[in-house]
Amino acid sequence: MTQPSLRNIGVLTARRAALAILLASPMLAQSATPGAGAGPIAETASGKLRGAVEGPLHVFKGIPFAAPPVGTLRWKAPAPVQAWQGIKDATRFGAACIQPSNRVQSIYAQDIGTTSEDCLSLNVWAPADASNAPVLVWIHGGALRTGASKEPFYDGSRLAQRGVVVVSINYRLGVLGYLAHPELSAESAQGVSGNYGLLDQVAALDWVRANIAGLGGDPSNVTIAGESAGALSVMYLMAAAPARGLFHKAILQSAYMISTPALTESVHGEPAAEDVGTFIAAKLNASDIAALRAMGGQEVSDAAAVAGFAPWATIDGQVLARQLVETYEHGDQAAVPILVGFNSGEIRSLSILAPPVPASAAAYEATIRERYLDLADDFLRQYPSSDLQESIFANTRDALYGWTSERMARNQTAIGQPAYLYYFDHGYPAADRANLHGFHASEIPYVFGTFDATPPRWPKNPDTPEERRFSDALIGYWTSFARTGVPRAADTPAWPAYGTNAAFMHFADMPKASTGLLPGMYELHEEAMLRRRAAGTLPWNWNTGLASPPLPKP
């Protein structure tokens, strides 16, 4: 297969970077020391922690789960955290991981405070009387490039009040979390590089297994959950050999099963990850990895982003054995129940992922027929030319998020695991006025019950009895699933498993169970992906619809 030139790698990485921007009994005791030193004490394998009492909860923040990945530990798998003497204060969030400073001022942007390479920490919200409680580990989104566990709308209080121990984690981002390079592979005993952010997530789950009983949680009942890049991370973890056995259920909100770069060869139109790393080092005028490690963390992060680095996991044969679509269709993923779904208006707030509207309906239809060949009629039935903007938004949504959600539901069902599919179609006045009905991530304030903690530019959620009832329903379903593997909520419809009836839950004004989500959608995008994969030179991601290369014939 022809390897891409460094110039082509630059074009590909820059394009993907631009898109990625948008994209046991508890060993707890109450401290007898009055004043600032008062708070619950927890035992961990590395030492004692003092947290805070927040109403009915014990909250611990900024708990280190791995050694700081600095100096010679930059671009290495996470090392064990060093034990400490005495009692460590755990009442403040740790620093967010370093991320590019030129963040787009979108509805998702907010001040995340201090950032640092010394960022591998997690936070715990636990009922004060918790003992062997179910555990939910939240992995934040942000295109593997931005975000933090301390973002206010990820506050775990409302979920913990339902009897669940909530853990939110940091992981290395951007070039600091996902750089592959021949020198880094040579340093590794496994001969691989990249995937450092993913290995951080594995290390956090290792910490949970070893320590969560001391904070009231049950290490044998752990659910991993995430949205967007957090859900992508959940898919990676379900496929990753080092994560096997560390969790028992999974929640995926707006996941996207896109093609993934391989370590040393160009596959599916993606340059080899090591070649990208070599290209980025050259753009940063670094002669070797030692020179890159000598640069400041923020300097490396910013310069790599400007050079076009887009973070993705790497198919390396060790952490990830093969493309996600292949892992899942062969049944080699974690055999756990899942709750999975997507939002009706995903692309309304991610319009950079959608191609521009063409000049006319005729031009739209002509392009689709040219690109989709014998699938064109199916495509145009699904995404007609009668409303070009809505059809473009819907197609991009489905190619990324809809197809992924239903494929996950089908794949888990095929290995005998229950899968619960949803379609989040809930609007509210401020979002609807901004043409953002059901936008990407709009379910998060409802899942966490954090209406008052959204980012500054976020369409304000109305704190009304109706909206609170809707939020209570989602909190009920999510926490029930974490507890038992079956989503149930008081005074709401039963949520049937996907099963043989293609059942799903429609979250509109209130939850409603139904069957047959968007008939024909899955089949169309599955066929397109299969043809691209068979060709071997075409990626499957947001290059869909008008932006699709001509599909190979069957």
C-alpha positions in Angstrom: 0.0 0.0 0.0 1.3 3.4 -0.9 2.5 5.4 2.1 1.3 9.1 2.2 3.9 11.8 1.9 4.7 14.1 4.9 3.0 16.9 3.0 -0.2 14.7 2.7 0.1 13.9 6.4 0.2 17.6 7.2 -3.0 18.1 5.2 -4.8 15.1 6.8 -3.8 16.0 10.4 -4.7 19.6 10.0 -8.1 18.7 8.6 -8.8 16.3 11.4 -7.5 18.7 14.0 -9.9 21.4 12.9 -12.8 19.0 13.1 -11.7 17.5 16.4 -11.8 20.9 18.2 -15.5 20.6 18.0 -15.7 17.6 18.5 -15.5 -4.5 51.2 -17.1 -2.3 54.0 -16.0 1.3 53.7 -12.9 2.4 55.7 -14.3 5.8 56.3 -14.2 7.7 59.5 -15.1 11.2 60.5 -12.1 13.3 61.5 -12.3 14.4 65.1 -10.3 17.5 64.4 -12.5 20.6 64.4 -12.4 23.5 61.9 -10.6 23.3 58.5 -9.3 19.8 59.3 -12.7 18.3 59.8 -13.9 15.8 57.2 -14.2 12.2 56.4 -11.0 10.2 56.3 -10.5 7.4 53.7 -7.8 4.8 53.5 -6.2 4.1 50.1 -3.3 1.9 49.1 -1.1 5.0 48.9 -2.2 6.7 52.1 -5.0 8.5 53.9 -7.2 11.1 52.4 -9.4 13.8 54.0 -12.4 14.8 52.1 -15.4 17.0 52.7 -19.0 16.5 53.9 -21.5 17.9 51.4 -24.9 17.3 52.7 -25.5 13.5 52.7 -22.3 12.9 50.8 -18.6 12.4 51.4 -16.7 14.1 48.6 -13.0 13.6 47.8 -11.3 15.6 45.0 -7.9 15.7 43.3 -6.9 12.1 44.3 -3.8 11.1 42.5 -4.1 7.7 40.8 -0.7 7.7 39.0 2.6 9.4 39.2 2.9 12.8 37.5 3.8 12.1 33.8 6.5 14.7 33.6 10.2 14.8 32.6 11.3 11.3 31.4 7.7 10.0 32.2 6.2 12.2 29.5 5.0 9.8 26.8 5.3 6.7 28.9 2.6 4.5 30.3 1.3 5.8 33.7 3.5 4.8 36.6 2.3 4.0 40.1 1.5 6.9 42.4 4.1 7.4 45.2 2.7 6.7 48.7 2.5 9.6 51.1 2.7 10.0 54.9 0.1 11.6 57.0 -3.3 12.7 55.7 -3.6 14.2 52.2 -6.1 17.0 51.7 -8.7 15.9 49.1 -11.0 18.8 49.2 -9.9 20.6 46.0 -10.0 19.5 42.4 -6.6 18.7 40.8 -5.3 20.6 37.8 -6.8 19.9 34.5 -4.5 18.2 32.0 -2.7 20.6 29.6 -4.6 21.3 26.5 -4.3 23.7 23.6 -4.8 27.2 24.8 -6.5 28.5 21.6 -9.9 27.0 22.4 -12.8 27.8 20.2 -15.3 30.0 22.1 -18.3 27.7 21.4 -21.2 26.8 23.6 -18.9 24.2 25.2 -16.1 26.5 26.2 -15.6 27.4 29.8 -12.8 28.3 32.2 -11.3 25.1 33.6 -8.8 26.8 35.8 -5.3 25.6 36.4 -3.8 23.1 33.9 -0.6 21.0 34.4 1.1 17.9 33.2 0.8 16.8 36.8 -2.9 16.1 36.3 -3.6 12.4 36.7 -6.2 12.7 39.5 -9.8 11.7 40.1 -12.8 12.7 42.2 -15.3 10.7 44.2 -18.8 11.5 45.4 -20.1 8.9 47.8 -23.2 8.6 50.0 -21.9 9.1 53.6 -23.3 5.6 54.6 -22.2 3.9 51.4 -21.1 0.2 51.6 -20.6 -1.9 48.5 -22.5 0.7 46.5 -22.4 0.5 42.7 -19.7 2.6 41.1 -20.0 4.9 38.0 -16.8 6.1 36.5 -17.3 9.2 34.2 -14.9 9.9 31.4 -15.2 13.5 30.1 -15.5 14.5 26.4 -13.6 17.1 24.4 -12.3 15.4 21.3 -9.4 13.8 23.3 -8.1 17.3 23.2 -9.8 19.5 25.8 -12.0 19.1 29.0 -11.5 18.1 32.6 -13.1 16.0 35.3 -13.8 19.1 37.3 -16.1 20.8 34.8 -19.1 21.9 36.9 -21.8 20.1 34.9 -20.1 16.8 35.7 -20.7 17.2 39.4 -21.7 13.8 40.7 -23.8 14.9 43.7 -27.3 14.2 42.3 -26.2 10.7 41.0 -24.6 9.9 44.3 -27.7 10.9 46.2 -29.4 7.9 44.4 -26.9 5.5 46.1 -24.2 5.4 43.5 -20.5 6.2 44.1 -19.5 8.5 41.3 -15.9 8.8 40.1 -14.7 11.4 37.5 -11.2 11.1 36.0 -8.6 13.1 34.2 -6.4 11.7 31.4 -3.7 13.1 29.2 -5.0 15.0 26.2 -3.8 16.0 22.8 -0.2 15.4 21.8 0.8 14.7 25.4 -1.7 11.9 25.5 -1.7 10.4 22.0 1.7 11.0 20.3 3.2 7.9 18.6 6.8 8.1 17.4 9.4 5.5 16.4 11.7 6.5 19.3 8.9 6.2 21.8 8.1 2.7 20.4 11.7 1.7 20.7 11.7 2.8 24.4 8.7 0.6 25.1 9.1 -3.0 26.2 6.1 -3.8 24.0 7.6 -1.9 21.0 4.6 0.5 20.8 3.7 4.1 21.4 0.7 6.4 21.6 -2.4 5.5 23.6 -1.1 7.2 26.8 -4.4 8.9 27.5 -6.2 5.6 27.1 -3.7 3.9 29.4 -4.3 6.7 32.0 -8.0 5.7 31.9 -7.0 2.0 32.5 -4.8 3.2 35.4 -7.8 5.1 36.9 -9.9 1.9 36.7 -7.0 0.0 38.3 -7.1 2.5 41.2 -10.9 2.1 41.5 -10.5 -1.7 41.7 -7.9 -1.4 44.4 -9.3 1.5 46.5 -13.0 2.2 45.9 -14.1 -0.2 48.7 -12.4 2.2 51.1 -14.7 4.9 49.9 -17.9 2.9 50.0 -18.0 1.4 46.5 -18.2 -2.1 45.2 -15.2 -2.9 43.0 -17.1 -5.8 41.4 -19.9 -3.5 40.2 -18.3 -0.8 38.1 -19.9 1.0 35.2 -17.8 3.1 32.8 -19.6 6.0 31.2 -18.8 8.9 28.9 -20.1 11.3 26.3 -18.6 12.1 22.9 -14.8 11.5 23.2 -15.6 10.0 26.6 -17.9 7.5 24.8 -15.3 6.9 22.2 -12.9 6.1 25.1 -15.5 3.7 26.5 -15.5 1.9 23.2 -11.7 1.8 23.2 -11.8 0.4 26.8 -14.3 -2.3 25.8 -11.8 -3.3 23.1 -8.6 -2.8 25.1 -6.9 -5.9 26.5 -5.4 -4.1 29.5 -8.9 -2.9 30.6 -10.5 -6.3 30.6 -12.2 -7.2 33.9 -11.9 -3.7 35.3 -15.6 -2.8 34.7 -18.9 -4.6 34.4 -21.2 -2.3 32.4 -20.8 0.6 30.0 -22.7 3.8 29.1 -22.0 5.4 25.8 -23.5 8.8 25.0 -22.9 10.0 21.4 -20.1 7.6 20.6 -18.5 7.5 17.1 -16.9 4.3 15.8 -14.6 6.0 13.3 -11.6 4.4 11.5 -8.4 4.5 13.6 -4.8 5.0 12.6 -2.4 2.1 12.9 1.0 2.4 14.4 3.4 1.7 11.6 1.4 1.4 8.4 -1.1 3.5 6.5 -4.6 2.0 6.7 -8.0 3.1 5.6 -6.7 6.4 4.3 -5.1 7.2 7.6 -1.3 7.9 7.8 0.7 5.7 10.2 0.6 7.1 13.7 4.4 7.0 13.9 4.7 8.9 10.7 2.4 11.6 12.1 4.6 11.8 15.2 7.7 12.1 13.0 6.0 14.9 11.0 4.9 16.7 14.2 8.4 16.5 15.7 9.9 18.0 12.5 7.3 20.8 12.5 8.3 21.6 16.1 12.0 21.6 15.1 12.7 18.8 17.5 15.5 16.5 16.4 14.5 13.7 18.7 12.2 12.8 21.6 14.7 14.2 24.1 14.3 17.6 22.4 10.5 17.3 22.6 10.7 16.4 26.3 12.8 19.4 26.9 10.0 21.7 25.7 7.4 22.9 28.1 4.2 21.0 28.2 2.0 23.9 27.2 4.5 24.9 24.5 4.4 21.3 23.0 0.6 21.2 23.2 0.0 24.5 21.5 2.7 24.0 18.8 1.4 20.5 18.0 -2.1 21.8 17.7 -1.0 24.6 15.3 0.9 22.0 13.3 -2.3 20.0 12.9 -2.0 17.2 15.4 -5.3 15.5 16.0 -5.4 13.0 18.9 -6.7 9.5 18.3 -6.0 6.1 19.8 -3.6 3.9 17.8 -4.1 0.3 16.6 -0.8 -1.0 18.0 -1.5 -4.7 18.4 -1.1 -4.5 22.2 -3.6 -2.0 23.7 -5.9 -2.1 20.7 -5.6 -5.2 18.4 -7.5 -4.0 15.4 -10.1 -1.6 14.1 -13.1 -1.2 16.5 -15.6 -2.3 13.9 -13.7 -5.6 13.5 -13.3 -6.1 17.3 -17.0 -5.7 17.8 -18.2 -7.7 14.9 -16.0 -10.6 15.9 -17.4 -10.5 19.5 -14.0 -9.8 21.0 -15.1 -6.8 23.0 -15.9 -6.8 26.8 -19.0 -8.9 27.3 -20.9 -6.4 29.4 -24.4 -4.8 29.3 -24.5 -1.4 27.6 -26.7 1.7 27.6 -26.0 3.6 24.3 -27.6 6.3 22.3 -27.4 9.7 20.5 -29.1 13.0 20.1 -31.4 14.2 17.4 -29.6 17.5 16.8 -25.9 16.4 17.2 -24.7 18.4 14.3 -26.6 21.6 15.0 -23.9 22.6 17.4 -21.1 20.8 15.4 -21.9 22.3 12.0 -18.2 22.3 11.0 -18.6 18.6 10.6 -21.2 19.0 7.9 -20.6 20.0 4.3 -22.1 23.3 3.0 -25.5 23.3 1.5 -25.3 23.1 -2.3 -26.8 25.6 -4.7 -29.9 23.6 -5.5 -31.8 20.3 -4.9 -30.7 19.1 -8.3 -27.1 19.7 -7.5 -27.5 17.8 -4.2 -29.2 14.8 -5.9 -26.6 14.7 -8.7 -23.7 14.6 -6.2 -25.3 11.9 -4.1 -26.0 9.8 -7.2 -22.3 10.2 -8.2 -21.0 9.3 -4.8 -23.5 6.6 -3.6 -24.1 4.7 -6.9 -26.6 1.9 -6.3 -27.2 3.2 -2.8 -28.3 6.6 -4.0 -32.0 5.9 -3.9 -31.8 4.6 -0.4 -29.8 7.6 0.6 -32.2 10.1 -0.9 -35.2 8.4 0.7 -33.4 8.8 4.1 -32.1 12.3 3.4 -34.3 13.9 0.7 -33.6 17.1 -1.2 -36.8 18.8 0.1 -34.9 20.3 3.0 -31.2 20.4 2.2 -29.9 21.7 5.5 -31.9 19.3 7.7 -30.9 16.3 5.4 -27.2 17.2 5.6 -27.4 17.6 9.4 -29.3 14.3 9.7 -26.9 12.4 7.4 -23.8 13.6 9.2 -25.4 12.8 12.6 -26.3 9.3 11.5 -23.0 8.4 9.8 -21.2 9.3 13.0 -23.5 8.8 16.0 -26.7 7.0 14.9 -25.0 4.2 13.1 -22.5 3.7 15.9 -25.2 3.5 18.6 -27.2 1.0 16.7 -24.1 -1.0 15.7 -23.1 -1.2 19.4 -26.6 -2.3 20.4 -26.5 -5.0 17.7 -23.0 -6.2 18.5 -23.6 -6.5 22.2 -26.9 -8.3 21.6 -25.1 -10.7 19.3 -22.8 -11.8 22.1 -25.7 -12.4 24.5 -25.4 -9.1 26.4 -28.4 -6.7 27.0 -28.2 -3.4 25.2 -30.4 -0.5 25.9 -30.6 2.0 23.0 -31.9 5.6 23.3 -32.7 8.6 21.0 -32.5 11.9 22.9 -34.8 14.3 21.2 -35.6 16.7 24.0 -35.8 20.4 23.4 -36.3 23.5 25.6 -37.0 27.1 24.8 -33.5 28.6 24.8 -32.0 25.8 22.7 -34.9 25.7 20.3 -34.8 29.5 19.7 -31.1 29.0 18.8 -32.0 26.1 16.4 -30.2 23.7 18.7 -32.9 21.2 19.5 -31.4 18.1 20.9 -27.8 19.4 20.3 -24.6 17.4 21.0 -24.1 16.9 24.8 -27.5 18.5 25.6 -28.4 15.5 27.7 -25.6 16.0 30.2 -27.3 18.5 32.5 -30.3 16.2 32.6 -28.1 13.1 33.4 -26.2 14.9 36.1 -29.0 17.2 37.3 -26.7 20.2 36.9 -28.9 22.9 35.2 -27.1 25.6 37.1 -23.6 24.5 36.1 -23.5 24.6 32.3 -20.9 26.6 30.4 -21.5 30.4 29.9 -22.6 30.2 26.3 -24.8 27.1 26.8 -28.5 27.7 26.1 -29.9 28.0 29.6 -31.9 25.1 30.9 -35.2 26.1 32.5 -35.3 24.9 36.1 -39.0 24.1 36.1 -40.9 21.1 37.7 -41.4 19.6 34.3 -37.7 19.8 33.4 -36.7 18.4 36.8 -39.1 15.5 36.4 -37.5 14.8 33.0 -34.0 15.0 34.6 -35.1 12.7 37.5 -36.2 10.1 34.9 -32.7 10.1 33.3 -31.0 10.0 36.6 -33.2 7.1 37.6 -32.5 5.1 34.4 -28.7 5.8 34.5 -28.3 4.9 38.3 -30.5 1.9 38.0 -28.4 0.6 35.1 -25.2 1.2 37.2 -26.8 -0.7 40.0 -28.4 -3.7 38.2 -27.6 -3.5 34.5 -31.3 -2.7 33.8 -32.4 0.9 33.4 -35.5 1.6 35.5 -37.0 4.8 36.8 -40.0 5.6 39.0 -43.2 6.6 37.3 -41.7 6.1 33.8 -42.1 3.4 31.1 -40.1 0.2 31.3 -37.0 0.4 29.0 -36.9 -2.8 26.9 -33.6 -4.2 25.7 -32.8 -3.8 22.0 -33.2 -7.5 21.5 -34.8 -8.9 18.4 -37.4 -6.1 18.1 -34.8 -3.2 17.8 -36.4 -1.5 20.8 -35.3 1.9 22.0 -36.3 4.7 24.4 -37.3 8.0 22.8 -36.5 10.9 25.1 -38.7 13.7 23.8 -41.0 15.6 26.2 -41.0 12.5 28.5 -39.6 9.0 27.9 -41.5 6.7 25.6 -40.5 3.1 24.6 -40.7 2.3 20.9 -39.2 0.0 18.2 -37.4 0.5 14.9 -35.4 3.7 15.2 -35.0 5.6 11.9 -35.8 2.6 9.6 -33.1 2.1 6.9 -30.6 4.4 8.6 -28.3 1.7 10.0 -28.4 -0.5 6.9 -27.3 2.4 4.7 -24.3 3.5 6.7 -23.3 -0.1 7.5 -23.1 -0.9 3.8 -21.1 2.3 3.1 -18.6 1.5 5.9 -18.2 -2.1 4.7 -17.4 -1.0 1.2 -14.9 1.6 2.4 -13.3 -0.9 4.7 -13.0 -3.5 1.9 -11.3 -1.0 -0.3 -8.7 -0.4 2.4 -7.9 3.1 1.4 -11.0 5.0 2.6 -11.8 6.2 6.1 -15.3 6.1 7.6 -16.1 9.2 9.7 -17.6 12.5 8.8 -16.7 12.2 5.1 -20.3 11.3 4.4 -23.0 12.4 2.1 -21.9 15.3 -0.1 -18.4 14.9 1.4 -18.2 11.2 0.7 -15.6 9.9 -1.8 -17.3 7.7 -4.5 -18.2 4.5 -2.8 -16.7 1.3 -4.1 -19.2 -1.0 -5.8 -20.5 -4.0 -3.8 
